[in-house]
Amino acid sequence: MPPRAASSELEFRTHERIREIGEPAWRALAGEDCLPFLRYEWLAALEDTGCIEPSRGWLAMHVAAYQDGELVGVAPTYVKGNSEGEFVFDHAWARYAEGSLRTEYYPKLIVAVPFTPATGPRLLIKAGADAARITRGFAEALRQIAERISASGVHVLFPERAQLDVFESAGYLPRHGVQFHWQNAGYQKFDDFLARFSSKRRNQIRREMREMRDRNIDIEVLTGARLTPDRVDFIFDFYRSTVEKFFYGRQYLNRAFFEQVCATMPEHLHVVVASDGGSKKPIAGAFNLLGKRALYGRYWGALEERPFLHFNVCFYRGIEECIARGLELFEPGAGGEHKLARGFEPSLTYSAHAFGNRRLTAAIGEFLGRERQAIEQHLLEARGESGLRELVPAPRGA
């Protein structure tokens, strides 16, 4: 019998595979505007291909809310035996819990999209339902489930702000982080975006883009039907090239995963390919996810090194695509102060945390207060270093 927890008229159940919930039920909650990494096809592929499995520190335990037998909410949930692939770093918390408090930190319960530091709803809730009430129910049910499976606590990673606020009101500790996102200010063409830079910086970006033409490098975008099976090997090769390049690299995904998502959700994938113009040989690529209002950068790799190749494949082509498609946002992934000089602006990200141990709660709560102050200062400094000039409102009647 799976762990259950009830809140008022809501009943909460856990499911060890997303297929127990089923694609029609998941899609009904996700809706037409579902973010690509929250789609059933993406999460199912992680499980089907073995990227998510207990031997790698991941055990699926999706939490679903039912009212009068009807599914009204679901959260992608996992029992974690480590902190890898989360991008909300709590290794120091684990060392403190185990070293100073002599209490086990693992396993822990997380609500997250594996390996994906992108902001979005972490609870999918039925349209028209009382979202605040159901979210409060999840906040309590997750704590109860964590206690029943002897997990140290609950971690909700990269939720949207509205859901964070409900978890915080339920006693979860809020944590802030910083990423660098591109915002579409209504640009009609790439030159409109460049106009917000100083002349020196604008010329530098143009020079970096011109380098691709001068070196005879072609850049194209593949999505939908253009993501043919023969492209999977290249996608996996450039993904693996970055993993192997750095000592801290971790290969979370396998070739079978890319093959499955290219087959099941190609219209939500956005692959940028750079090729040698002479030989037509692909030399670099970026694997992105394409949503209704945003582009999400996920993986990059180069089989050959060329000057400014990374900036063009990962940043400039993505920005051009966002302008052409009318997308509001481009989240290129975690990290990267160098993004500031290329038009990306500092943005807050969020997580929420609850622990069963009171001493651990107190210590982490104190730490998070100091961390938020440091992040506020960092945001002020980063915004002052932004390469973008302030937008000048158009004259009335223009």
C-alpha positions as CSV (number, residue, x, y, z in Angstrom):
1,M,0.0,0.0,0.0
2,P,1.6,3.3,-1.0
3,P,1.9,6.1,1.6
4,R,-1.2,8.3,1.8
5,A,-2.0,11.5,3.4
6,A,-5.3,13.4,3.6
7,S,-6.1,17.1,3.9
8,S,-9.7,18.1,4.4
9,E,-11.6,16.6,1.4
10,L,-8.5,16.0,-0.5
11,E,-6.8,12.6,-0.6
12,F,-3.2,12.3,-1.6
13,R,-1.6,9.2,-3.1
14,T,1.9,8.4,-4.3
15,H,2.7,6.7,-7.6
16,E,6.1,5.1,-8.3
17,R,5.8,5.7,-12.1
18,I,4.3,8.4,-14.1
19,R,2.5,5.8,-16.2
20,E,0.4,4.8,-13.1
21,I,-1.2,8.3,-13.4
22,G,-1.4,8.0,-17.2
23,E,-0.9,10.3,-20.1
24,P,-4.5,11.5,-20.5
25,A,-4.9,12.4,-16.8
26,W,-1.5,14.2,-16.7
27,R,-2.2,16.1,-19.9
28,A,-5.7,17.1,-18.6
29,L,-4.0,18.8,-15.7
30,A,-1.1,20.2,-17.6
31,G,-3.2,21.9,-20.2
32,E,-2.3,23.1,-23.7
33,D,0.2,25.7,-22.4
34,C,2.2,23.2,-20.4
35,L,5.9,23.9,-20.2
36,P,7.9,21.4,-22.3
37,F,9.8,20.0,-19.4
38,L,6.6,19.3,-17.4
39,R,5.0,17.4,-20.3
40,Y,4.2,13.8,-19.8
41,E,6.5,12.7,-22.7
42,W,9.5,14.4,-21.1
43,L,9.1,12.9,-17.6
44,A,8.1,9.5,-18.9
45,A,11.2,9.4,-21.1
46,L,13.4,10.0,-18.0
47,E,11.9,6.9,-16.4
48,D,11.6,4.7,-19.4
49,T,15.2,5.1,-20.4
50,G,16.7,4.6,-16.9
51,C,17.9,8.1,-16.4
52,I,15.7,8.1,-13.3
53,E,16.3,5.0,-11.1
54,P,17.3,4.2,-7.5
55,S,20.8,3.2,-8.3
56,R,21.4,6.8,-9.5
57,G,19.9,8.3,-6.5
58,W,16.4,8.9,-7.9
59,L,13.2,7.1,-7.0
60,A,10.0,8.4,-8.5
61,M,7.2,8.9,-6.0
62,H,4.8,11.3,-7.8
63,V,2.2,12.8,-5.4
64,A,-1.3,13.2,-6.7
65,A,-4.4,14.9,-5.1
66,Y,-7.8,13.4,-5.5
67,Q,-11.2,14.9,-4.6
68,D,-14.2,12.6,-4.7
69,G,-12.1,10.2,-6.7
70,E,-11.2,12.7,-9.3
71,L,-7.6,13.8,-10.0
72,V,-7.2,17.5,-9.2
73,G,-3.5,18.0,-8.8
74,V,-0.2,16.3,-9.3
75,A,3.5,17.0,-8.5
76,P,6.5,15.4,-10.1
77,T,8.1,14.0,-6.9
78,Y,11.2,11.9,-6.2
79,V,13.0,10.4,-3.2
80,K,16.6,11.4,-3.5
81,G,19.7,9.5,-2.1
82,N,22.0,12.4,-3.1
83,S,21.9,16.0,-4.3
84,E,23.0,15.6,-7.9
85,G,21.0,16.9,-10.8
86,E,19.0,19.4,-8.7
87,F,20.9,22.8,-9.2
88,V,19.7,24.0,-5.8
89,F,22.9,23.2,-3.9
90,D,22.4,21.8,-0.4
91,H,25.6,19.8,0.0
92,A,26.7,22.0,2.9
93,W,23.3,21.4,4.6
94,A,23.9,17.6,4.4
95,R,27.4,17.9,5.9
96,Y,26.0,20.0,8.7
97,A,23.1,17.6,9.4
98,E,25.3,14.5,9.4
99,G,28.5,16.0,10.9
100,S,27.2,18.4,13.6
101,L,23.7,17.2,14.3
102,R,24.4,13.5,13.8
103,T,21.1,13.1,11.9
104,E,20.7,11.5,8.4
105,Y,20.1,14.0,5.6
106,Y,19.3,11.4,2.9
107,P,16.9,10.3,1.8
108,K,15.0,13.5,1.1
109,L,11.8,14.2,-0.8
110,I,12.0,16.7,-3.7
111,V,9.3,18.2,-6.0
112,A,11.2,19.0,-9.2
113,V,11.9,18.3,-12.8
114,P,15.1,16.3,-12.8
115,F,18.2,17.9,-14.2
116,T,16.3,21.0,-15.2
117,P,16.9,24.4,-13.4
118,A,14.0,26.2,-15.1
119,T,11.2,28.0,-13.3
120,G,7.6,27.0,-13.6
121,P,4.7,25.5,-11.7
122,R,5.7,22.5,-9.6
123,L,2.1,21.5,-8.9
124,L,-0.2,20.9,-11.9
125,I,-3.7,21.7,-10.7
126,K,-7.0,21.2,-12.5
127,A,-8.3,24.3,-14.3
128,G,-11.1,26.0,-12.2
129,A,-10.1,24.3,-9.0
130,D,-9.2,26.1,-5.8
131,A,-5.4,26.3,-6.5
132,A,-4.5,27.9,-3.2
133,R,-6.4,25.3,-1.2
134,I,-4.9,22.4,-3.2
135,T,-1.4,23.9,-2.9
136,R,-1.8,24.2,0.9
137,G,-2.9,20.5,0.9
138,F,0.2,19.5,-1.0
139,A,2.4,21.4,1.5
140,E,1.0,19.4,4.4
141,A,0.8,16.1,2.6
142,L,4.4,16.2,1.4
143,R,5.5,16.7,5.0
144,Q,3.5,13.7,6.1
145,I,4.8,11.5,3.3
146,A,8.4,12.6,4.1
147,E,7.9,11.6,7.7
148,R,6.4,8.2,6.8
149,I,9.3,7.3,4.5
150,S,11.9,8.6,7.0
151,A,13.0,11.4,4.7
152,S,14.7,14.3,6.3
153,G,12.6,16.9,4.6
154,V,10.8,18.3,1.5
155,H,12.4,20.5,-1.2
156,V,10.3,22.2,-3.9
157,L,12.8,23.4,-6.6
158,F,12.3,26.2,-9.0
159,P,8.6,26.9,-8.4
160,E,6.9,29.9,-9.8
161,R,6.5,32.7,-7.3
162,A,2.8,32.2,-6.6
163,Q,3.3,28.6,-5.5
164,L,6.4,29.6,-3.5
165,D,4.3,32.1,-1.5
166,V,1.7,29.4,-0.5
167,F,4.5,27.0,0.6
168,E,6.1,29.8,2.6
169,S,2.8,30.6,4.3
170,A,2.6,26.9,5.2
171,G,5.9,27.1,7.1
172,Y,8.4,26.2,4.4
173,L,11.7,28.1,4.3
174,P,12.1,30.2,1.1
175,R,15.4,30.2,-0.8
176,H,16.4,32.6,-3.5
177,G,18.9,32.1,-6.3
178,V,20.0,34.1,-9.4
179,Q,20.0,33.2,-13.1
180,F,20.4,35.4,-16.2
181,H,17.4,35.6,-18.5
182,W,16.7,37.4,-21.7
183,Q,13.5,39.4,-21.8
184,N,11.7,40.4,-25.0
185,A,11.0,44.1,-24.8
186,G,8.8,43.9,-27.9
187,Y,11.7,43.8,-30.4
188,Q,10.6,43.5,-34.0
189,K,14.1,42.5,-35.2
190,F,17.6,41.7,-33.8
191,D,18.8,45.2,-34.5
192,D,16.1,46.6,-32.1
193,F,17.7,44.5,-29.4
194,L,21.3,45.6,-30.4
195,A,20.1,49.3,-30.2
196,R,20.0,49.0,-26.4
197,F,23.8,48.5,-26.2
198,S,26.5,51.0,-26.3
199,S,28.1,51.5,-29.7
200,K,31.3,49.6,-28.5
201,R,29.3,46.6,-27.2
202,R,27.0,46.6,-30.2
203,N,29.9,46.4,-32.6
204,Q,31.5,43.7,-30.6
205,I,28.4,41.5,-30.8
206,R,28.2,42.1,-34.5
207,R,31.8,41.1,-34.9
208,E,31.2,37.9,-33.0
209,M,28.3,37.1,-35.2
210,R,30.2,38.0,-38.4
211,E,32.9,35.6,-37.4
212,M,30.6,32.7,-38.3
213,R,30.3,33.9,-41.8
214,D,34.0,34.7,-42.1
215,R,34.8,31.2,-41.0
216,N,32.2,29.6,-43.3
217,I,30.1,28.2,-40.4
218,D,26.4,27.7,-41.1
219,I,23.9,27.7,-38.2
220,E,20.4,26.3,-38.6
221,V,17.5,25.3,-36.2
222,L,15.9,21.9,-36.2
223,T,12.5,21.3,-34.7
224,G,9.5,19.1,-35.4
225,A,9.8,16.9,-38.4
226,R,13.3,18.1,-39.1
227,L,14.5,16.1,-36.0
228,T,15.0,12.9,-37.9
229,P,16.4,9.8,-36.2
230,D,19.8,10.3,-37.9
231,R,20.2,13.6,-35.8
232,V,20.0,11.7,-32.5
233,D,23.6,10.5,-32.6
234,F,24.8,14.1,-33.2
235,I,22.7,15.5,-30.4
236,F,24.0,12.9,-28.0
237,D,27.6,13.4,-29.1
238,F,27.6,17.1,-28.5
239,Y,25.8,16.6,-25.1
240,R,28.4,14.0,-24.1
241,S,31.3,16.2,-25.3
242,T,30.6,18.8,-22.6
243,V,30.1,16.2,-19.9
244,E,33.5,14.7,-20.7
245,K,35.3,18.1,-21.1
246,F,35.0,19.1,-17.4
247,F,36.0,17.1,-14.3
248,Y,32.7,18.0,-12.6
249,G,30.6,16.9,-15.6
250,R,27.9,14.3,-14.9
251,Q,26.2,12.3,-17.7
252,Y,22.6,12.3,-16.4
253,L,21.0,11.4,-19.8
254,N,21.6,8.6,-22.3
255,R,21.2,8.3,-26.0
256,A,17.9,6.4,-25.5
257,F,16.4,9.5,-23.8
258,F,17.2,11.8,-26.7
259,E,15.8,9.2,-29.1
260,Q,12.5,8.9,-27.2
261,V,11.9,12.6,-26.8
262,C,12.8,13.3,-30.5
263,A,10.1,10.8,-31.4
264,T,7.4,11.7,-28.9
265,M,7.6,15.5,-28.6
266,P,9.7,16.9,-31.5
267,E,7.7,20.1,-31.9
268,H,8.7,21.1,-28.3
269,L,12.4,20.6,-29.0
270,H,14.6,23.3,-30.5
271,V,18.1,22.1,-31.7
272,V,20.6,24.6,-33.0
273,V,23.2,23.0,-35.3
274,A,26.5,24.7,-36.4
275,S,28.1,23.0,-39.4
276,D,31.2,23.6,-41.4
277,G,30.1,25.3,-44.6
278,G,32.4,23.3,-46.8
279,S,32.2,19.8,-45.5
280,K,28.7,20.2,-44.1
281,K,29.9,18.4,-41.0
282,P,28.1,19.4,-37.8
283,I,30.7,20.8,-35.3
284,A,28.5,22.1,-32.5
285,G,25.0,22.3,-31.2
286,A,22.6,23.4,-28.5
287,F,19.6,21.4,-27.3
288,N,16.8,23.7,-26.2
289,L,13.1,23.3,-25.2
290,L,10.5,25.3,-26.9
291,G,7.4,26.5,-25.0
292,K,4.4,28.7,-25.9
293,R,6.0,31.8,-24.4
294,A,9.7,30.9,-23.7
295,L,12.8,29.2,-25.0
296,Y,14.8,27.1,-22.4
297,G,18.4,26.4,-23.1
298,R,19.5,23.0,-21.8
299,Y,22.7,21.5,-23.3
300,W,25.5,22.7,-25.4
301,G,28.6,21.0,-26.9
302,A,31.2,21.4,-29.5
303,L,33.1,18.7,-31.4
304,E,35.5,21.3,-32.7
305,E,36.6,24.6,-31.1
306,R,36.0,27.9,-33.0
307,P,36.1,31.5,-31.8
308,F,32.7,32.8,-30.6
309,L,31.0,29.6,-31.5
310,H,29.4,29.2,-28.1
311,F,27.9,32.7,-28.0
312,N,26.4,32.3,-31.5
313,V,24.9,28.8,-31.0
314,C,23.7,29.2,-27.4
315,F,22.8,32.9,-27.2
316,Y,22.5,34.9,-30.3
317,R,20.6,32.4,-32.4
318,G,18.3,31.7,-29.5
319,I,17.6,35.5,-29.1
320,E,16.9,35.7,-32.9
321,E,14.5,32.8,-32.6
322,C,12.7,34.4,-29.7
323,I,12.2,37.7,-31.6
324,A,11.1,35.9,-34.8
325,R,8.6,33.7,-32.8
326,G,7.4,36.4,-30.5
327,L,8.5,34.6,-27.4
328,E,8.7,36.6,-24.2
329,L,11.6,34.9,-22.4
330,F,14.8,33.0,-23.0
331,E,16.2,31.1,-20.0
332,P,19.6,29.8,-21.2
333,G,20.2,27.7,-18.0
334,A,22.0,28.1,-14.7
335,G,25.2,30.2,-14.1
336,G,27.1,32.4,-16.4
337,E,28.0,36.0,-15.4
338,H,29.3,36.4,-19.0
339,K,25.6,36.5,-20.1
340,L,25.3,40.0,-18.6
341,A,27.4,41.5,-21.4
342,R,25.2,39.8,-24.0
343,G,21.8,41.2,-23.0
344,F,20.7,38.7,-20.3
345,E,19.5,40.2,-17.1
346,P,19.7,38.9,-13.5
347,S,16.5,37.2,-12.4
348,L,15.5,35.6,-9.1
349,T,14.7,31.9,-8.8
350,Y,13.1,30.2,-5.9
351,S,12.9,27.0,-3.9
352,A,11.1,26.0,-0.7
353,H,12.3,23.7,2.1
354,A,10.9,22.0,5.1
355,F,12.7,19.7,7.6
356,G,11.6,17.4,10.3
357,N,14.5,18.2,12.6
358,R,13.9,21.5,14.5
359,R,17.6,22.2,15.0
360,L,18.3,21.8,11.3
361,T,15.3,24.1,10.5
362,A,16.7,26.8,12.8
363,A,20.2,26.6,11.4
364,I,19.2,26.6,7.8
365,G,16.6,29.4,8.4
366,E,19.3,31.6,9.8
367,F,21.6,30.8,6.8
368,L,18.9,31.5,4.3
369,G,18.3,34.9,5.8
370,R,21.9,35.9,5.4
371,E,22.0,34.4,1.9
372,R,19.0,36.4,0.8
373,Q,20.7,39.6,1.9
374,A,23.8,38.7,-0.1
375,I,21.7,37.9,-3.2
376,E,19.9,41.2,-3.0
377,Q,23.2,43.0,-3.0
378,H,24.4,40.8,-5.9
379,L,21.3,41.7,-7.9
380,L,21.9,45.4,-7.4
381,E,25.5,45.0,-8.5
382,A,24.7,42.8,-11.5
383,R,22.0,45.1,-12.7
384,G,24.5,48.0,-12.6
385,E,26.9,45.9,-14.8
386,S,24.2,45.0,-17.4
387,G,25.2,45.7,-21.0
388,L,21.7,46.9,-21.7
389,R,20.7,50.5,-21.5
390,E,17.3,51.4,-20.1
391,L,14.4,51.4,-22.6
392,V,13.3,54.8,-23.7
393,P,9.5,55.0,-23.9
394,A,8.2,55.9,-27.4
395,P,6.8,59.5,-27.7
396,R,3.1,59.8,-27.4
397,G,1.3,59.5,-30.7
398,A,4.3,57.8,-32.3
